[in-house]
């Protein structure tokens, strides 16, 4: 099966992050160890195009480990029959944080109360005092403001009062964004649960002593952790709802209640592998190999 299957590990065209590069390399190592052909390819080589009224694919591919967030190429690849890990829809749902919450809501997942900000099309538009008042009244202070698209804790702000909210609303006005209740029980701490093939395989606690954001890229530190069964159940349920082959579910501990903060379709696993000793890339490669075997049959 492995020799017959041709695949790529697709990364962003402008990749800079050492973590992202290492993630792709680890996946290649583990896939090749299982006899699967896999090369790392940057987006931007125009694998697909619309040509002569059809989707054109420049080379024959069986599968793609999709480590980018571009939403057009994966849909084109799928239309040509390429098996994606994760699927185009799953990546798109996770990339847009508001779409993530919408998909998870009503399915037994604990989520922060969230307000989607209205889109603004005019650079000279003004943020009204009533608008700011409504957000504060609904969520209380402090609250979280975050852009709908972003990684590594970027464009996430802790807003302490009405004046700060007005400033943040103005700053974020031209970008899709949202506002949320702030889960303050454990500032700068969360749990990342890595799920492969619907099963949680590793849990890492992330702690940042200097920032409310626990992200490793913001200075957070990882450590191995055990969490109650309901935390694991919530993470696995998120993967099921969003139909993810692989993901990292970031969970806040609100007095024993697991509150899902984000679901990341391309969650970095380098730190989790280091601190937990779990071969995350290997587990993902096993899942891919098994899925391709089933698909081939």
C-alpha positions in Angstrom: 0.0 0.0 0.0 2.7 2.5 1.0 4.7 2.2 -2.2 1.6 2.8 -4.3 0.4 5.9 -2.4 1.9 9.2 -3.3 1.5 12.0 -0.9 2.8 15.4 0.2 3.0 17.4 3.4 1.9 20.8 2.5 3.1 23.9 4.4 2.6 27.6 4.1 4.3 29.3 1.1 6.0 31.8 3.4 6.8 29.4 6.3 9.2 30.9 8.9 8.3 29.3 12.2 10.9 26.7 13.3 8.1 24.9 15.0 6.1 24.6 11.8 9.1 23.4 9.9 10.0 20.8 12.5 6.4 19.6 12.6 6.5 18.9 8.8 9.8 17.2 9.2 8.6 15.0 12.0 5.6 14.0 9.9 7.8 13.1 7.0 10.0 11.0 9.2 7.1 9.0 10.7 5.3 8.5 7.4 8.4 7.3 5.6 9.1 4.9 8.5 5.7 3.4 7.7 6.5 3.0 4.0 4.5 6.0 2.8 5.9 8.3 0.2 5.7 11.9 1.6 7.6 15.0 0.6 7.3 18.5 2.1 5.9 20.9 -0.4 5.3 24.7 0.0 2.0 26.2 -1.0 2.4 28.6 -3.9 3.5 26.2 -6.6 -0.1 26.1 -7.9 -0.8 22.4 -7.6 -4.3 23.2 -8.6 -6.0 25.7 -10.9 -9.2 26.3 -12.8 -8.4 25.4 -16.4 -10.7 24.9 -19.3 -13.7 25.0 -17.0 -12.4 22.3 -14.8 -10.2 21.9 -11.7 -6.7 20.9 -12.9 -4.2 19.0 -10.7 -0.6 19.3 -11.8 0.4 15.8 -10.5 -1.2 12.6 -9.4 -1.5 12.6 -5.6 -3.3 10.2 -3.3 -3.1 12.1 0.0 -2.0 15.3 1.5 -1.1 16.2 5.1 -2.4 19.7 5.1 -0.4 21.9 7.5 -1.5 25.2 5.9 -4.7 27.2 6.5 -5.4 28.4 2.9 -9.0 27.5 2.3 -9.0 27.3 -1.5 -6.3 24.8 -2.4 -7.7 22.0 -0.1 -11.1 22.2 -1.6 -9.6 21.9 -5.1 -7.5 19.0 -4.0 -10.5 17.2 -2.5 -12.5 17.8 -5.7 -9.7 15.9 -7.6 -10.0 13.0 -5.2 -7.0 13.7 -2.9 -7.5 12.5 0.7 -6.7 15.4 3.0 -5.6 15.2 6.6 -7.4 17.3 7.9 -10.3 17.9 5.5 -10.8 21.3 3.9 -14.0 21.9 5.9 -12.4 21.0 9.2 -9.4 23.3 8.6 -11.7 26.1 7.6 -13.9 25.7 10.7 -10.9 25.7 13.0 -9.2 28.6 11.3 -12.1 30.9 11.9 -12.6 31.0 15.7 -16.2 32.2 15.4 -17.1 29.4 13.1 -15.5 27.0 15.6 -17.8 28.1 18.4 -20.9 28.1 16.1 -20.1 24.5 15.1 -19.5 23.3 18.7 -22.5 25.2 20.3 -25.5 23.1 21.2 -23.4 19.9 21.3 -22.7 19.6 25.0 -19.4 21.5 24.7 -18.6 24.1 27.4 -17.8 27.4 25.7 -17.1 31.0 26.9 -20.0 33.3 26.3 -19.1 34.9 23.0 -20.3 37.9 20.9 -19.4 38.1 17.2 -18.4 41.6 16.2 -20.2 43.0 13.2 -18.1 43.5 10.1 -17.2 47.1 9.3 -16.6 48.2 5.7 -15.8 51.9 6.3 -12.5 53.2 7.6 -14.1 56.4 8.8 -16.9 54.7 10.7 -17.1 55.5 14.5 -17.5 53.0 17.4 -20.5 54.2 19.3 -20.6 54.4 23.1 -23.8 52.3 23.1 -22.0 49.5 21.2 -19.2 49.4 23.8 -21.8 49.5 26.6 -23.6 46.5 25.2 -20.5 44.4 25.1 -19.5 45.3 28.6 -23.0 44.6 30.0 -23.2 41.2 28.3 -19.7 39.9 29.3 -18.5 42.0 32.2 -14.9 43.0 32.8 -12.3 42.0 32.2 -13.2 40.3 28.9 -11.3 38.9 26.0 -11.2 40.4 22.5 -9.7 38.4 19.7 -9.5 38.4 16.0 -11.3 35.5 14.3 -8.2 34.5 12.4 -4.8 34.1 14.0 -2.3 31.7 15.7 0.1 31.6 18.6 -1.9 33.9 20.8 -1.5 36.9 18.3 -4.3 39.5 18.3 -5.8 38.3 21.6 -6.2 41.0 24.2 -7.4 41.1 27.8 -9.6 44.1 28.1 -9.9 45.5 31.7 -12.5 48.3 31.4 -14.8 50.3 29.1 -12.1 52.7 28.0 -9.8 49.9 27.0 -12.7 48.1 25.2 -13.4 51.2 23.1 -9.7 51.4 22.1 -9.6 47.7 21.2 -12.9 47.8 19.3 -11.5 50.7 17.2 -8.2 48.8 16.6 -10.0 45.5 15.6 -12.8 47.3 13.7 -11.8 46.4 10.2 -11.0 42.8 10.9 -13.4 39.9 11.8 -13.2 39.5 15.5 -15.2 38.6 18.6 -15.5 39.2 22.4 -15.7 36.6 25.1 -16.0 36.2 28.9 -12.7 35.9 30.6 -12.2 32.6 32.4 -10.1 33.8 35.3 -9.8 30.8 37.5 -6.2 30.0 36.4 -4.6 33.0 34.7 -2.0 32.0 32.1 -2.8 28.3 32.3 -4.6 25.9 30.1 -4.4 22.3 28.9 -3.7 21.2 25.4 -5.2 17.8 24.6 -3.9 16.3 21.4 -6.5 14.1 19.6 -5.6 11.6 16.8 -8.3 9.6 15.0 -10.9 10.6 17.6 -8.7 9.5 20.6 -6.8 11.7 23.0 -3.2 10.6 23.0 -1.3 13.3 25.0 -2.1 16.1 27.4 0.2 19.0 28.1 -0.3 21.8 30.6 0.8 25.2 29.4 1.7 27.8 31.9 2.8 31.4 31.4 3.9 33.4 34.5 4.2 36.7 32.6 1.1 36.7 30.3 -2.6 35.8 30.5 -2.0 33.8 27.2 -0.5 30.3 27.8 0.8 29.8 24.3 4.3 28.4 24.0 5.0 31.1 21.4 4.0 33.8 23.9 6.5 32.5 26.5 4.4 29.7 28.0 6.1 26.5 29.2 4.7 23.0 28.8 4.6 20.2 31.3 3.0 16.7 31.3 -0.4 16.6 32.9 -3.3 14.4 33.8 -6.8 15.8 33.6 -10.2 14.4 34.6 -12.1 12.2 32.3 -14.6 15.0 31.4 -11.7 17.1 30.0 -10.7 14.2 27.7 -14.4 13.6 26.7 -14.8 17.3 25.7 -11.6 17.2 23.6 -12.6 14.0 21.8 -16.2 15.3 21.3 -14.8 18.5 19.6 -12.7 16.4 17.2 -15.8 14.3 16.4 -18.1 17.3 15.8 -15.5 19.1 13.6 -14.5 15.8 11.9 -10.8 16.2 12.6 -8.2 13.5 11.9 -5.8 15.4 14.2 -6.2 18.4 16.4 -5.2 20.2 19.6 -8.0 21.2 21.9 -7.1 24.1 24.3 -9.1 23.7 27.5 -9.5 26.1 30.4 -10.2 24.8 33.9 -13.1 26.8 35.3 -13.4 25.3 38.8 -13.4 21.8 37.5 -15.5 22.5 34.4 -13.6 22.1 31.1 -14.2 25.2 29.0 -13.0 24.8 25.4 -11.0 27.9 24.3 -9.9 26.9 20.8 -9.5 23.9 18.5 -6.4 23.9 16.3 -6.4 21.7 13.2 -2.6 22.2 12.8 -1.7 22.3 16.5 2.1 22.2 17.1 3.1 19.0 18.8 6.8 19.5 19.2 6.6 20.7 22.9 4.1 18.0 23.7 6.3 15.3 22.3 9.2 16.7 24.4 7.5 17.0 27.7 5.2 13.9 27.5 7.4 11.5 25.6 4.4 10.6 23.4 5.2 10.1 19.7 2.5 12.3 18.4 3.7 12.4 14.8 3.9 8.6 14.9 0.3 8.3 16.1 -0.8 10.6 13.4 1.2 8.7 10.8 -0.4 5.4 12.0 -3.9 7.0 11.6 -3.0 8.2 8.1 -1.7 4.8 7.1 -4.8 3.1 8.4 -7.1 5.6 6.8 -5.4 5.2 3.4 -5.6 1.4 3.6 -9.4 1.7 4.3 -9.8 4.2 1.5 -7.9 2.0 -0.9 -10.1 -1.0 -0.1 
